[in-house]
């Protein structure tokens, strides 16, 4: 799993691009599933959770089309990759 925290300019614009162009680009790089959660206290903050192997995610980040996609998504800054504090089976 890959978890990122992002700052966005507009939720509707972000979701439109995330669910269309972004989804196609993620699938191209092996992403199996993605979820977005919006912060209830900050309209410009969201968490993205991806079912993605680390190697495929690195390939996604290295794709030369990603900076333009980030602009289309309306990201205010690069995503922050969150590292798990622990990993439990249950």
Backbone as CSV, one residue per row, in Angstrom:
resi,resn,N_x,N_y,N_z,CA_x,CA_y,CA_z,C_x,C_y,C_z
1,UNK,0.847,-1.183,0.000,0.000,0.000,0.000,0.891,1.245,0.000
2,UNK,0.462,2.224,-0.744,1.123,3.522,-0.797,0.114,4.544,-0.278
3,UNK,0.521,5.366,0.679,-0.349,6.407,1.224,0.336,7.752,1.025
4,UNK,-0.419,8.710,0.499,0.115,10.062,0.336,-0.877,11.075,0.895
5,UNK,-0.336,12.183,1.351,-1.148,13.332,1.765,-0.897,14.420,0.734
6,UNK,-1.977,15.037,0.277,-1.852,16.045,-0.772,-2.617,17.306,-0.411
7,UNK,-2.164,18.414,-0.972,-2.854,19.701,-0.880,-3.382,19.987,-2.273
8,UNK,-4.676,20.288,-2.364,-5.323,20.504,-3.659,-6.006,21.871,-3.689
9,UNK,-6.215,22.382,-4.889,-6.881,23.672,-5.027,-8.390,23.536,-5.040
10,UNK,-8.908,22.454,-5.663,-10.350,22.308,-5.836,-10.717,20.821,-5.830
11,UNK,-11.605,20.423,-4.932,-11.977,19.009,-4.802,-12.602,18.453,-6.078
12,UNK,-13.546,19.164,-6.664,-14.229,18.672,-7.864,-13.257,18.482,-9.017
13,UNK,-12.409,19.466,-9.222,-11.407,19.362,-10.296,-10.480,18.180,-10.031
14,UNK,-10.019,18.045,-8.792,-9.134,16.948,-8.435,-9.789,15.601,-8.741
15,UNK,-11.032,15.409,-8.282,-11.709,14.130,-8.495,-11.939,13.840,-9.971
16,UNK,-12.271,14.852,-10.749,-12.488,14.656,-12.188,-11.229,14.104,-12.849
17,UNK,-10.096,14.694,-12.566,-8.844,14.249,-13.185,-8.370,12.934,-12.563
18,UNK,-8.486,12.792,-11.245,-8.041,11.594,-10.532,-8.764,10.349,-11.035
19,UNK,-10.069,10.482,-11.327,-10.872,9.317,-11.723,-10.850,9.032,-13.221
20,UNK,-10.242,9.886,-14.000,-10.199,9.676,-15.451,-8.743,9.543,-15.925
21,UNK,-8.124,10.656,-16.221,-6.749,10.670,-16.729,-5.792,10.039,-15.721
22,UNK,-5.963,10.407,-14.458,-5.096,9.858,-13.411,-5.246,8.355,-13.275
23,UNK,-6.482,7.866,-13.329,-6.723,6.423,-13.213,-6.057,5.663,-14.358
24,UNK,-6.162,6.186,-15.561,-5.545,5.529,-16.718,-4.025,5.480,-16.564
25,UNK,-3.443,6.575,-16.108,-1.989,6.625,-15.937,-1.549,5.692,-14.809
26,UNK,-2.317,5.625,-13.719,-1.966,4.712,-12.626,-2.048,3.257,-13.087
27,UNK,-3.112,2.902,-13.822,-3.245,1.526,-14.336,-2.065,1.177,-15.244
28,UNK,-1.639,2.140,-16.053,-0.491,1.932,-16.946,0.748,1.517,-16.157
29,UNK,0.837,1.973,-14.918,1.989,1.682,-14.064,1.675,0.648,-12.984
30,UNK,0.637,-0.153,-13.172,0.395,-1.298,-12.307,-0.405,-1.060,-11.045
31,UNK,-0.998,0.115,-10.877,-1.816,0.369,-9.697,-3.096,-0.464,-9.787
32,UNK,-3.435,-1.155,-8.704,-4.610,-2.025,-8.696,-5.854,-1.351,-8.141
33,UNK,-5.689,-0.381,-7.259,-6.841,0.281,-6.635,-6.379,1.596,-6.030
34,UNK,-7.303,2.562,-5.969,-6.991,3.859,-5.361,-8.219,4.378,-4.623
35,UNK,-7.985,5.016,-3.498,-9.041,5.665,-2.729,-8.559,7.058,-2.341
36,UNK,-9.518,7.971,-2.217,-9.210,9.330,-1.758,-10.128,9.646,-0.587
37,UNK,-9.564,10.245,0.439,-10.325,10.705,1.594,-10.061,12.194,1.759
38,UNK,-11.113,12.986,1.874,-10.962,14.424,2.078,-10.990,14.741,3.564
39,UNK,-10.123,15.633,3.970,-10.061,16.081,5.361,-11.330,16.873,5.671
40,UNK,-12.085,16.492,6.697,-13.319,17.221,7.010,-13.077,18.616,7.579
41,UNK,-11.836,18.886,7.992,-11.515,20.186,8.593,-10.667,21.086,7.704
42,UNK,-10.290,20.586,6.542,-9.432,21.359,5.635,-9.826,21.007,4.201
43,UNK,-10.498,21.910,3.523,-11.007,21.664,2.168,-9.901,21.445,1.138
44,UNK,-8.670,21.729,1.495,-7.564,21.613,0.549,-6.633,20.442,0.848
45,UNK,-7.025,19.569,1.768,-6.159,18.445,2.143,-6.888,17.124,1.917
46,UNK,-6.155,16.159,1.340,-6.722,14.840,1.082,-5.649,13.776,1.278
47,UNK,-6.127,12.564,1.554,-5.253,11.405,1.646,-5.581,10.503,0.475
48,UNK,-4.556,9.993,-0.181,-4.725,9.028,-1.265,-4.095,7.716,-0.826
49,UNK,-4.841,6.628,-1.002,-4.359,5.306,-0.629,-4.395,4.434,-1.873
50,UNK,-3.258,3.840,-2.186,-3.113,3.061,-3.417,-2.690,1.633,-3.118
51,UNK,-3.271,0.686,-3.824,-2.812,-0.695,-3.810,-1.819,-0.794,-4.963
52,UNK,-0.537,-0.670,-4.612,0.497,-0.487,-5.621,1.808,-1.042,-5.099
53,UNK,2.526,-1.786,-5.894,3.861,-2.229,-5.515,4.807,-1.036,-5.570
54,UNK,5.768,-1.004,-4.645,6.692,0.128,-4.552,7.452,0.348,-5.867
55,UNK,7.875,-0.716,-6.523,8.629,-0.585,-7.782,7.767,0.070,-8.866
56,UNK,6.507,-0.357,-8.962,5.606,0.230,-9.962,5.307,1.689,-9.639
57,UNK,5.170,1.998,-8.356,4.933,3.389,-7.927,6.122,4.271,-8.303
58,UNK,7.328,3.762,-8.100,8.527,4.514,-8.480,8.548,4.773,-9.986
59,UNK,8.117,3.794,-10.767,8.034,3.973,-12.213,7.013,5.042,-12.587
60,UNK,5.907,5.065,-11.865,4.888,6.103,-12.065,5.484,7.482,-11.803
61,UNK,6.181,7.626,-10.680,6.768,8.925,-10.331,7.812,9.371,-11.346
62,UNK,8.500,8.418,-11.972,9.532,8.741,-12.958,8.958,9.039,-14.346
63,UNK,7.678,8.775,-14.557,7.046,9.010,-15.853,7.104,10.509,-16.171
64,UNK,7.602,10.898,-17.341,7.738,12.324,-17.673,6.402,13.063,-17.803
65,UNK,5.283,12.335,-17.879,3.977,12.995,-17.974,3.395,13.369,-16.605
66,UNK,4.000,12.920,-15.522,3.437,13.135,-14.194,3.420,14.616,-13.768
67,UNK,4.436,15.427,-14.034,4.335,16.845,-13.644,3.125,17.548,-14.272
68,UNK,2.834,17.276,-15.522,1.667,17.885,-16.173,0.377,17.360,-15.547
69,UNK,0.344,16.082,-15.216,-0.827,15.505,-14.561,-1.042,16.149,-13.194
70,UNK,0.028,16.384,-12.450,-0.080,17.044,-11.144,-0.684,18.440,-11.293
71,UNK,-0.306,19.137,-12.340,-0.884,20.467,-12.582,-2.375,20.361,-12.895
72,UNK,-2.753,19.365,-13.692,-4.168,19.161,-14.007,-4.966,18.817,-12.750
73,UNK,-4.374,18.055,-11.852,-5.032,17.683,-10.602,-5.224,18.883,-9.677
74,UNK,-4.452,19.936,-9.907,-4.528,21.112,-9.049,-3.788,20.928,-7.734
75,UNK,-2.689,20.155,-7.760,-1.905,19.973,-6.540,-1.196,21.272,-6.189
76,UNK,-1.254,21.648,-4.916,-0.590,22.863,-4.452,0.887,22.627,-4.178
77,UNK,1.259,21.387,-3.914,2.646,21.012,-3.651,2.767,19.518,-3.935
78,UNK,3.987,19.002,-4.017,4.136,17.566,-4.262,3.502,16.741,-3.140
79,UNK,2.980,15.560,-3.469,2.415,14.682,-2.437,3.476,14.295,-1.405
80,UNK,3.039,14.103,-0.180,3.911,13.633,0.888,3.626,12.150,1.068
81,UNK,4.655,11.329,0.896,4.528,9.887,1.058,4.548,9.571,2.550
82,UNK,3.535,8.869,3.027,3.421,8.532,4.444,3.971,7.127,4.670
83,UNK,4.811,6.972,5.661,5.387,5.682,6.001,4.599,5.087,7.158
84,UNK,4.248,3.813,7.062,3.464,3.155,8.104,4.246,3.102,9.418
85,UNK,3.561,3.382,10.507,4.163,3.299,11.827,4.284,1.854,12.276
86,UNK,3.358,1.006,11.825,3.371,-0.424,12.136,2.564,-1.152,11.082
87,UNK,2.721,-2.457,11.023,2.003,-3.281,10.061,1.513,-4.522,10.780
88,UNK,0.219,-4.654,10.983,-0.378,-5.756,11.730,-1.315,-6.561,10.842
89,UNK,-1.482,-7.827,11.142,-2.415,-8.667,10.399,-3.860,-8.374,10.790
90,UNK,-4.088,-7.980,12.012,-5.465,-7.721,12.463,-5.478,-6.620,13.496
